[in-house]
């Protein structure tokens, strides 16, 4: 809606409003629902008739008729500004306060949220459980979710929670490792222990990792004598995107068996109680490990879920958007409750001139706000013919699709698909529409 002068407003209000529209507008400005207005009119009309009247009134005042009810807020704001005597006290207070509310500094949806971000949405008591678990001696927290679901944002908050207890921290993201690091077991463990040394500013000698006894035994000795005993305080070992290792069979078997042995050691040896581990990964584990050598069946498991309607409504209001359930339902019909997609939509709604209708209309195209994100997925699929063929099968199917297990796990890690009791389906309409279009081209 462009800026309207008081003169323009008065001209429309005086000359263009029809007699049938005036009682509807009067009660609308008293914060009555469409149904309440319909019931009070004589002769009575339907709720849909009231909705059409309000929509027409919005158009008279040059307010664009968009999907949902955001145009109604613009109408209220006009009357708060130019004819406040017609507006009920409740709306005057709400929209008057909103007009004076300072604009918030938004956080880019392309980055993980800061530990103290007001845009972080707590989905359950999951966060408080994690804060409690990380304080437990010898604890392990396993955070599993597809990419862009908020794993790193949650880790940021867990890590910050430990600072009040003077814990030390080593944080490793396996996406930072060059391909050659995974070419040999010895090179990998040198890299792993070298990073621990560097982050803790230790001068421990890691040359003994290759000494007699084997890499795993020597790595365990190094960690106990050169790390845990040297710092003599609780240590959080946070390992991000560990599923990068899954496709390297020898390394993954040795590394994950070692993590499990460290966890077990914390139940027997006091110094090992100082170790707290946090593992982040995007997919189900398809590394075959004996039950008593796997770290994926011990500790505290956290599986991040999509946002609920209430989560999105809360987040929209934190973005200073005047949303109700109708807008949330419209958005979720396209993108579900996928955190990154939701944050990106709200960011653009607040930071640009786009309306919700604009965003939804172009969402699944190469000109919408998700274009770069979708194009990156499409480009990545060109390198994995099996994943590409599987996704094609899923997006053109009318029902759930069954896939070979490892292929299923890899596709689930992308977030493009989700699992139900019958098989695999697209995670949301956005992915179905966009990729179905790509496969038709």
FIZARO-22374 format. One record per residue (C-alpha): chain; x negated, y, z negated; residue in three letters; residue number from 1. Coordinates in steps of 0.02 Angstrom, whole numbers. Example, Ala and Ser with C-alpha at 12.3 -4.5 7.8 and 13.67 -1.06 7.14 Angstrom:
   chain        X        Y        Z   resn   resi
       A     -615     -225     -390    Ala      1
       A     -684      -53     -357    Ser      2
//
This chain:
   chain        X        Y        Z   resn   resi
       A        0        0        0    Unk      1
       A      -70      169       49    Unk      2
       A      -67      320      -66    Unk      3
       A      109      397      -68    Unk      4
       A      141      577     -114    Unk      5
       A      281      628     -231    Unk      6
       A      365      720      -87    Unk      7
       A      366      562       19    Unk      8
       A      429      461     -128    Unk      9
       A      574      581     -163    Unk     10
       A      624      583       20    Unk     11
       A      637      394       26    Unk     12
       A      724      381     -142    Unk     13
       A      852      515      -99    Unk     14
       A      887      482       85    Unk     15
       A      845      302      128    Unk     16
       A      907      195      -16    Unk     17
       A     1077      118       22    Unk     18
       A     1220      114     -107    Unk     19
       A     1206      -75     -125    Unk     20
       A     1020      -63     -159    Unk     21
       A     1029       65     -299    Unk     22
       A     1108      -45     -436    Unk     23
       A      985     -185     -392    Unk     24
       A      837      -65     -407    Unk     25
       A      905        7     -570    Unk     26
       A      911     -163     -655    Unk     27
       A      748     -220     -576    Unk     28
       A      663      -71     -661    Unk     29
       A      741     -129     -824    Unk     30
       A      639     -290     -806    Unk     31
       A      789     -400     -764    Unk     32
       A      762     -561     -668    Unk     33
       A      840     -588     -497    Unk     34
       A      966     -708     -572    Unk     35
       A     1014     -587     -711    Unk     36
       A     1040     -449     -582    Unk     37
       A     1145     -564     -472    Unk     38
       A     1257     -612     -619    Unk     39
       A     1287     -432     -669    Unk     40
       A     1337     -360     -500    Unk     41
       A     1518     -341     -449    Unk     42
       A     1563     -422     -337    Unk     43
       A     1437     -557     -383    Unk     44
       A     1299     -601     -261    Unk     45
       A     1172     -740     -252    Unk     46
       A      995     -734     -322    Unk     47
       A      928     -743     -144    Unk     48
       A     1031     -591      -98    Unk     49
       A      950     -493     -240    Unk     50
       A      777     -551     -185    Unk     51
       A      812     -489       -8    Unk     52
       A      871     -321      -74    Unk     53
       A      710     -298     -175    Unk     54
       A      605     -349      -26    Unk     55
       A      695     -222       83    Unk     56
       A      671      -86      -48    Unk     57
       A      485     -124      -50    Unk     58
       A      479     -103      138    Unk     59
       A      571       64      125    Unk     60
       A      430      125       12    Unk     61
       A      300       61      137    Unk     62
       A      248      -82       25    Unk     63
       A      192     -230      127    Unk     64
       A      302     -383      103    Unk     65
       A      179     -519       52    Unk     66
       A      194     -698       -4    Unk     67
       A      238     -706     -188    Unk     68
       A      286     -555     -292    Unk     69
       A      134     -442     -296    Unk     70
       A      228     -310     -192    Unk     71
       A      350     -292     -336    Unk     72
       A      210     -230     -448    Unk     73
       A      172      -94     -322    Unk     74
       A      354      -42     -326    Unk     75
       A      354      -32     -515    Unk     76
       A      192       68     -513    Unk     77
       A      271      194     -393    Unk     78
       A      417      224     -510    Unk     79
       A      304      231     -664    Unk     80
       A      208      369     -575    Unk     81
       A      351      470     -499    Unk     82
       A      512      424     -588    Unk     83
       A      466      350     -758    Unk     84
       A      637      393     -831    Unk     85
       A      710      248     -731    Unk     86
       A      583      121     -797    Unk     87
       A      610       24     -959    Unk     88
       A      490       48    -1105    Unk     89
       A      415     -126    -1086    Unk     90
       A      363      -95     -905    Unk     91
       A      305       81     -942    Unk     92
       A      187       16    -1075    Unk     93
       A      124     -128     -969    Unk     94
       A       94      -31     -809    Unk     95
       A       36      126     -896    Unk     96
       A      -97       26     -990    Unk     97
       A     -144      -65     -832    Unk     98
       A     -171       96     -737    Unk     99
       A     -291      160     -870    Unk    100
       A     -382       -6     -890    Unk    101
       A     -564       10     -831    Unk    102
       A     -613      -97     -681    Unk    103
       A     -708     -252     -731    Unk    104
       A     -875     -302     -659    Unk    105
       A     -838     -462     -564    Unk    106
       A     -956     -611     -559    Unk    107
       A     -993     -688     -391    Unk    108
       A     -910     -859     -368    Unk    109
       A    -1067     -916     -277    Unk    110
       A    -1164     -926     -442    Unk    111
       A    -1139    -1018     -605    Unk    112
       A    -1059     -912     -739    Unk    113
       A    -1163     -832     -875    Unk    114
       A    -1151     -915    -1046    Unk    115
       A    -1047     -770    -1113    Unk    116
       A     -944     -736     -958    Unk    117
       A     -765     -680     -986    Unk    118
       A     -720     -773     -826    Unk    119
       A     -762     -943     -898    Unk    120
       A     -604    -1045     -922    Unk    121
       A     -600    -1174    -1061    Unk    122
       A     -498    -1319     -994    Unk    123
       A     -477    -1415    -1158    Unk    124
       A     -570    -1449    -1321    Unk    125
       A     -708    -1517    -1210    Unk    126
       A     -822    -1369    -1244    Unk    127
       A     -809    -1379    -1433    Unk    128
       A     -840    -1567    -1424    Unk    129
       A     -999    -1535    -1323    Unk    130
       A    -1059    -1403    -1446    Unk    131
       A    -1037    -1529    -1586    Unk    132
       A    -1118    -1672    -1492    Unk    133
       A    -1276    -1576    -1447    Unk    134
       A    -1310    -1551    -1633    Unk    135
       A    -1302    -1737    -1667    Unk    136
       A    -1474    -1822    -1688    Unk    137
       A    -1522    -1924    -1534    Unk    138
       A    -1365    -1873    -1439    Unk    139
       A    -1334    -1890    -1253    Unk    140
       A    -1201    -1792    -1156    Unk    141
       A    -1157    -1847     -980    Unk    142
       A    -1066    -1716     -875    Unk    143
       A     -992    -1785     -715    Unk    144
       A     -898    -1689     -581    Unk    145
       A     -909    -1651     -394    Unk    146
       A    -1011    -1502     -337    Unk    147
       A     -946    -1328     -382    Unk    148
       A     -835    -1390     -523    Unk    149
       A     -926    -1296     -661    Unk    150
       A    -1057    -1417     -727    Unk    151
       A    -1194    -1287     -733    Unk    152
       A    -1080    -1157     -812    Unk    153
       A    -1038    -1280     -951    Unk    154
       A    -1222    -1323     -974    Unk    155
       A    -1262    -1137     -991    Unk    156
       A    -1142    -1127    -1137    Unk    157
       A    -1207    -1286    -1219    Unk    158
       A    -1386    -1224    -1206    Unk    159
       A    -1341    -1055    -1279    Unk    160
       A    -1255    -1142    -1424    Unk    161
       A    -1418    -1228    -1471    Unk    162
       A    -1517    -1066    -1480    Unk    163
       A    -1443    -1022    -1649    Unk    164
       A    -1523    -1182    -1714    Unk    165
       A    -1697    -1146    -1641    Unk    166
       A    -1694    -1295    -1524    Unk    167
       A    -1825    -1306    -1387    Unk    168
       A    -1767    -1330    -1208    Unk    169
       A    -1827    -1418    -1051    Unk    170
       A    -1712    -1394     -903    Unk    171
       A    -1747    -1484     -740    Unk    172
       A    -1644    -1478     -580    Unk    173
       A    -1691    -1623     -466    Unk    174
       A    -1637    -1523     -313    Unk    175
       A    -1796    -1422     -342    Unk    176
       A    -1908    -1573     -312    Unk    177
       A    -1987    -1586     -141    Unk    178
       A    -1953    -1744      -40    Unk    179
       A    -2132    -1805      -65    Unk    180
       A    -2101    -1812     -254    Unk    181
       A    -1987    -1960     -222    Unk    182
       A    -2110    -2051     -109    Unk    183
       A    -2197    -2141     -252    Unk    184
       A    -2156    -2189     -431    Unk    185
       A    -2320    -2121     -499    Unk    186
       A    -2300    -1954     -409    Unk    187
       A    -2122    -1938     -476    Unk    188
       A    -2170    -1969     -658    Unk    189
       A    -2319    -1851     -643    Unk    190
       A    -2198    -1717     -581    Unk    191
       A    -2072    -1754     -719    Unk    192
       A    -2198    -1749     -863    Unk    193
       A    -2292    -1603     -786    Unk    194
       A    -2134    -1499     -787    Unk    195
       A    -2104    -1541     -969    Unk    196
       A    -2281    -1486    -1011    Unk    197
       A    -2260    -1324     -915    Unk    198
       A    -2091    -1274     -988    Unk    199
       A    -2145    -1311    -1167    Unk    200
       A    -2316    -1230    -1137    Unk    201
       A    -2407    -1385    -1194    Unk    202
       A    -2582    -1434    -1146    Unk    203
       A    -2549    -1620    -1157    Unk    204
       A    -2649    -1736    -1045    Unk    205
       A    -2535    -1830     -926    Unk    206
       A    -2677    -1921     -840    Unk    207
       A    -2650    -2069     -955    Unk    208
       A    -2481    -2106     -875    Unk    209
       A    -2567    -2226     -755    Unk    210
       A    -2667    -2314     -892    Unk    211
       A    -2648    -2497     -937    Unk    212
       A    -2476    -2539    -1003    Unk    213
       A    -2370    -2472     -861    Unk    214
       A    -2296    -2305     -814    Unk    215
       A    -2139    -2323     -923    Unk    216
       A    -2233    -2373    -1081    Unk    217
       A    -2360    -2235    -1056    Unk    218
       A    -2226    -2106    -1018    Unk    219
       A    -2137    -2153    -1180    Unk    220
       A    -2300    -2136    -1278    Unk    221
       A    -2332    -1968    -1196    Unk    222
       A    -2159    -1905    -1242    Unk    223
       A    -2170    -1963    -1423    Unk    224
       A    -2348    -1912    -1466    Unk    225
       A    -2380    -1766    -1348    Unk    226
       A    -2206    -1688    -1347    Unk    227
       A    -2092    -1734    -1492    Unk    228
       A    -2227    -1739    -1625    Unk    229
       A    -2314    -1586    -1552    Unk    230
       A    -2163    -1471    -1557    Unk    231
       A    -2088    -1552    -1714    Unk    232
       A    -1915    -1479    -1684    Unk    233
       A    -1756    -1533    -1593    Unk    234
       A    -1776    -1534    -1405    Unk    235
       A    -1638    -1524    -1274    Unk    236
       A    -1686    -1614    -1113    Unk    237
       A    -1560    -1554     -982    Unk    238
       A    -1570    -1646     -816    Unk    239
       A    -1465    -1574     -674    Unk    240
       A    -1410    -1661     -514    Unk    241
       A    -1488    -1826     -562    Unk    242
       A    -1389    -1912     -424    Unk    243
       A    -1525    -1845     -307    Unk    244
       A    -1624    -1995     -370    Unk    245
       A    -1491    -2127     -336    Unk    246
       A    -1546    -2164     -159    Unk    247
       A    -1726    -2199     -215    Unk    248
       A    -1704    -2374     -283    Unk    249
       A    -1870    -2405     -370    Unk    250
       A    -1881    -2232     -449    Unk    251
       A    -1699    -2230     -505    Unk    252
       A    -1709    -2402     -585    Unk    253
       A    -1866    -2356     -682    Unk    254
       A    -1814    -2180     -727    Unk    255
       A    -1639    -2219     -788    Unk    256
       A    -1699    -2372     -883    Unk    257
       A    -1826    -2259     -968    Unk    258
       A    -1692    -2133    -1019    Unk    259
       A    -1589    -2274    -1093    Unk    260
       A    -1739    -2337    -1191    Unk    261
       A    -1769    -2162    -1259    Unk    262
       A    -1587    -2152    -1314    Unk    263
       A    -1601    -2322    -1399    Unk    264
       A    -1764    -2269    -1484    Unk    265
       A    -1673    -2124    -1567    Unk    266
       A    -1571    -2254    -1661    Unk    267
       A    -1729    -2333    -1733    Unk    268
       A    -1865    -2200    -1750    Unk    269
       A    -1843    -2037    -1843    Unk    270
       A    -1949    -1928    -1728    Unk    271
       A    -1842    -1980    -1579    Unk    272
       A    -1688    -1911    -1666    Unk    273
       A    -1754    -1740    -1614    Unk    274
       A    -1715    -1779    -1432    Unk    275
       A    -1548    -1726    -1361    Unk    276
       A    -1514    -1765    -1179    Unk    277
       A    -1388    -1687    -1060    Unk    278
       A    -1365    -1772     -890    Unk    279
       A    -1272    -1686     -747    Unk    280
       A    -1218    -1781     -592    Unk    281
       A    -1088    -1769     -454    Unk    282
       A    -1040    -1947     -412    Unk    283
       A    -1006    -2116     -485    Unk    284
       A    -1166    -2213     -516    Unk    285
       A    -1206    -2338     -380    Unk    286
       A    -1377    -2387     -448    Unk    287
       A    -1371    -2566     -508    Unk    288
       A    -1441    -2576     -683    Unk    289
       A    -1421    -2708     -818    Unk    290
       A    -1291    -2653     -944    Unk    291
       A    -1417    -2630    -1085    Unk    292
       A    -1535    -2530     -973    Unk    293
       A    -1412    -2402     -908    Unk    294
       A    -1392    -2227     -984    Unk    295
       A    -1222    -2212     -900    Unk    296
       A    -1127    -2317    -1027    Unk    297
       A    -1189    -2232    -1186    Unk    298
       A    -1173    -2061    -1263    Unk    299
       A    -1031    -1935    -1240    Unk    300
       A     -952    -1928    -1067    Unk    301
       A     -873    -1769     -999    Unk    302
       A     -778    -1773     -834    Unk    303
       A     -730    -1600     -774    Unk    304
       A     -556    -1582     -703    Unk    305
       A     -469    -1456     -590    Unk    306
       A     -391    -1299     -661    Unk    307
       A     -210    -1310     -715    Unk    308
       A      -77    -1182     -668    Unk    309
       A     -100    -1100     -838    Unk    310
       A     -290    -1095     -816    Unk    311
       A     -271    -1005     -649    Unk    312
       A     -141     -885     -716    Unk    313
       A     -257     -843     -860    Unk    314
       A     -405     -818     -743    Unk    315
       A     -302     -709     -625    Unk    316
       A     -259     -594     -769    Unk    317
       A     -442     -585     -820    Unk    318
       A     -471     -522     -642    Unk    319
       A     -338     -388     -679    Unk    320
       A     -215     -463     -556    Unk    321
       A      -30     -448     -595    Unk    322
       A       12     -628     -560    Unk    323
       A      155     -741     -612    Unk    324
       A      183     -925     -581    Unk    325
       A      242     -900     -401    Unk    326
       A       73     -835     -344    Unk    327
       A      -17     -977     -433    Unk    328
       A       95    -1107     -352    Unk    329
       A       65    -1030     -180    Unk    330
       A     -124    -1032     -204    Unk    331
       A     -128    -1209     -274    Unk    332
       A      -27    -1274     -127    Unk    333
       A     -177    -1232      -19    Unk    334
       A     -330    -1261     -130    Unk    335
       A     -269    -1358     -282    Unk    336
       A     -357    -1312     -443    Unk    337
       A     -535    -1327     -377    Unk    338
       A     -633    -1200     -484    Unk    339
       A     -748    -1130     -349    Unk    340
       A     -607    -1107     -224    Unk    341
       A     -498    -1024     -356    Unk    342
       A     -635     -907     -414    Unk    343
       A     -675     -858     -235    Unk    344
       A     -493     -817     -197    Unk    345
       A     -472     -712     -355    Unk    346
       A     -637     -623     -323    Unk    347
       A     -583     -570     -148    Unk    348
       A     -409     -522     -205    Unk    349
       A     -483     -402     -332    Unk    350
       A     -635     -343     -235    Unk    351
       A     -564     -318      -60    Unk    352
       A     -406     -260       26    Unk    353
       A     -351     -438       63    Unk    354
       A     -181     -495        2    Unk    355
       A     -138     -671      -54    Unk    356
       A      -42     -692      108    Unk    357
       A     -197     -642      209    Unk    358
       A     -306     -765      115    Unk    359
       A     -186     -911      134    Unk    360
       A     -152     -877      317    Unk    361
       A     -336     -887      366    Unk    362
       A     -400    -1004      229    Unk    363
       A     -428    -1157      339    Unk    364
       A     -507    -1063      483    Unk    365
       A     -677     -997      532    Unk    366
       A     -625     -818      494    Unk    367
       A     -559     -843      316    Unk    368
       A     -646     -814      150    Unk    369
       A     -701     -997      141    Unk    370
       A     -780     -999      314    Unk    371
       A     -963    -1010      259    Unk    372
       A     -926    -1142      128    Unk    373
       A     -827    -1248      252    Unk    374
       A     -953    -1223      392    Unk    375
       A    -1094    -1279      276    Unk    376
       A    -1000    -1439      237    Unk    377
       A     -968    -1469      422    Unk    378
       A    -1151    -1440      466    Unk    379
       A    -1207    -1558      328    Unk    380
       A    -1089    -1694      390    Unk    381
       A    -1178    -1693      559    Unk    382
       A    -1328    -1771      471    Unk    383
       A    -1227    -1914      397    Unk    384
       A    -1128    -2004      531    Unk    385
       A    -1051    -2130      411    Unk    386
       A     -985    -1993      295    Unk    387
       A     -921    -1895      444    Unk    388
       A     -827    -2046      513    Unk    389
       A     -755    -2085      341    Unk    390
       A     -694    -1906      316    Unk    391
       A     -613    -1908      488    Unk    392
       A     -520    -2065      441    Unk    393
       A     -460    -1984      279    Unk    394
       A     -401    -1815      346    Unk    395
       A     -301    -1887      491    Unk    396
       A     -221    -2026      386    Unk    397
       A      -45    -2010      318    Unk    398
       A      -88    -2106      160    Unk    399
       A     -235    -2151       48    Unk    400
       A     -386    -2236      130    Unk    401
       A     -494    -2374       60    Unk    402
       A     -682    -2357       85    Unk    403
       A     -839    -2458       50    Unk    404
       A     -894    -2416     -128    Unk    405
       A    -1058    -2324      -99    Unk    406
       A     -982    -2224       44    Unk    407
       A     -835    -2181      -67    Unk    408
       A     -948    -2123     -208    Unk    409
       A    -1052    -2013      -93    Unk    410
       A     -898    -1931      -17    Unk    411
       A     -820    -1902     -188    Unk    412
       A     -977    -1809     -243    Unk    413
       A     -945    -1677     -109    Unk    414
       A     -778    -1630     -186    Unk    415
       A     -694    -1641      -15    Unk    416
       A     -595    -1794      -66    Unk    417
       A     -518    -1864     -224    Unk    418
       A     -471    -2035     -284    Unk    419
       A     -303    -2105     -338    Unk    420
       A     -244    -2281     -378    Unk    421
       A     -217    -2319     -194    Unk    422
       A     -381    -2250     -123    Unk    423
       A     -452    -2086      -59    Unk    424
       A     -363    -1929        3    Unk    425
       A     -419    -1751       43    Unk    426
       A     -441    -1649     -116    Unk    427
       A     -324    -1513      -52    Unk    428
       A     -234    -1449      100    Unk    429
       A     -378    -1331      140    Unk    430
       A     -495    -1476      177    Unk    431
       A     -365    -1578      270    Unk    432
       A     -317    -1433      384    Unk    433
       A     -494    -1370      417    Unk    434
       A     -579    -1536      451    Unk    435
       A     -431    -1609      547    Unk    436
       A     -447    -1458      661    Unk    437
       A     -634    -1487      681    Unk    438
       A     -610    -1669      726    Unk    439
       A     -478    -1621      856    Unk    440
       A     -595    -1494      940    Unk    441
//
